[in-house]
């Protein structure tokens, strides 16, 4: 009775991308620079997302503050 092997889990990001990084130039230093560029790109994306989130928070606080200061109609 043969047992079929379990499919391997998805490989880590370093296992997937080390060959393209080392194939494009000399080796370890190039991989480090390539990884650094990838992290800088991720940092820029995170910064843009956080700016949008902070703008939304400021906008909501602005609405709440001005709604509290609006004069109410007396009946």
C-alpha positions in Angstrom: 0.0 0.0 0.0 1.6 3.3 -1.1 1.0 6.5 0.7 0.9 9.6 -1.4 3.2 12.3 0.0 1.7 15.4 1.5 2.0 18.5 -0.6 4.8 20.7 0.9 3.7 23.9 2.5 4.3 27.1 0.6 8.0 28.0 0.6 9.2 31.1 2.5 9.8 34.3 0.7 13.6 33.9 1.0 13.5 30.5 -0.6 11.4 31.8 -3.5 13.4 34.9 -4.3 17.0 34.0 -3.6 17.7 32.6 -7.0 16.5 35.7 -9.0 18.5 37.9 -6.7 21.7 36.0 -7.0 21.3 35.4 -10.7 21.2 39.1 -11.5 24.7 39.7 -10.2 27.6 38.4 -8.1 26.0 36.9 -5.1 25.6 37.7 -1.4 26.1 41.4 -1.6 23.7 41.8 -4.5 21.1 39.7 -2.5 21.5 42.0 0.5 21.1 45.2 -1.7 18.1 43.6 -3.5 16.5 42.8 -0.2 17.2 46.3 1.1 15.5 47.8 -1.9 12.5 45.5 -1.4 12.2 46.7 2.2 12.5 50.4 1.2 9.6 49.9 -1.2 7.5 48.2 1.5 8.3 51.1 3.8 7.1 53.6 1.3 3.8 51.7 0.8 3.3 51.5 4.5 3.9 55.2 4.8 1.3 56.0 2.2 -1.3 53.8 3.8 -0.6 55.3 7.3 -0.9 58.9 5.9 -4.4 58.0 4.5 -5.4 56.4 7.9 -4.2 59.5 9.8 -6.0 61.8 7.5 -9.2 59.9 8.1 -8.7 60.0 11.9 -8.1 63.8 11.8 -11.2 64.2 9.6 -13.4 62.2 12.0 -12.1 64.2 15.0 -12.8 67.4 13.1 -16.4 66.3 12.4 -16.9 65.3 16.0 -15.5 68.5 17.4 -17.6 70.8 15.2 -20.8 68.8 15.8 -20.3 69.3 19.5 -19.9 73.0 19.1 -22.9 73.5 16.8 -25.7 75.5 18.4 -28.8 73.5 19.0 -32.2 74.7 18.0 -34.3 75.5 21.0 -38.0 74.5 20.8 
